[in-house]
Amino acid sequence: MVLKQYLRGSVLMILALIAASVIVIEVIQQALTIVDRINSGDIPVETGAIAEMVSNSTSGADSLIQNISVIVLGACWLIGIIDSYRLGIAKEQ
């Protein structure tokens, strides 16, 4: 966006925002599930039990979605850096 490449910047920004939103939504849903189980008495209010529940909650299809979102977010970040560097070098010449 700073180098006046609005389409490239917008695409990267939208992809990064979508990936970050998916990650945040999934984490909040997992946290609310754990809190509900603590409130219902299924999980004791102990650090070890809560940590075990958090470790066990990151599996299955939700974990795959989170992993893909993290990869997309990292790729957007890396592509943005490389593209900005490449465009900056081209502008200097």
N, C-alpha and C positions, 0 to 999 in steps of 0.2 A: 504494500500500500504506500509506503514511504517513497519507493522508487517509481511510483505512478504506474504500477502494474496491477490495476484494480481487479481485473478478472481473476488473475492468479491468486492475488491476496484474498479475494472474497471466497474462492473455492477452498483454499486452505483453511481459512477462518471458519467457514461453515462446517467443513469436515471435522475440524478440531472441536468445535462447539458441540456437534452431535455426539462425537466420541466421548467427550468429557461429561455430557449430560447423561449418556447411557451408564457410564461408570458411577456417577453420583446417585442416580436413581437406583441402580442395583445395590449399592452399598447401603443406602437408606432403607431399602426393602429388607435386606438381610438384618440390619440393626433392629428394625421394628419387629421382625419375627423373633429375634432373640429376646428383646424386651418383653414381648407378649408371653414367651415361654417362662421368663423369670417371674413375671407378675402372676402367672397361673400356678406357679410352684413346681413346674417340670424341671427347672434348673435351679439349684441352690445359689444363693448370692455369695459365691466364692470365686476368687480370681481364676483358679485352676479350671473350675467347671465352665466358666464363661469363656475362657481362652480355648478350651476344647470345643465348645459349641461353635465359636467363630472359625476354628480350623476346619470343622466338619461341614460348615455351611457353604464353603467355597468349593463345591463339586457339582458336576452335572452340566446341563445346558447353560445355566446361568454363568458358570465359570467360563465356559467357552465364549459366551457373549462378552464377558468382561475382558478376557484375554485378547479377543479380536479388537475390542475398543481401545485397549492399551496399546496394541500394535499400531492401530490407525492413528492414534494420538501421537505416538512417538515418530511415526513415519511423516506425519504432517509437520512436526517440529523440525525434523532433520531435513526434509525437502525444502521447507521455508528458509532454513539457514543456508543450505547449499545454493538454492536459487538466488537468494539475496546476494550472496558472495559473487556468484557468477554474473549477475546483472550489474553489480557494482564495478567489477573489473571491466565489463564491456562498456560501461558508461565513461570510465576513466580514459579509455582508448579513443 
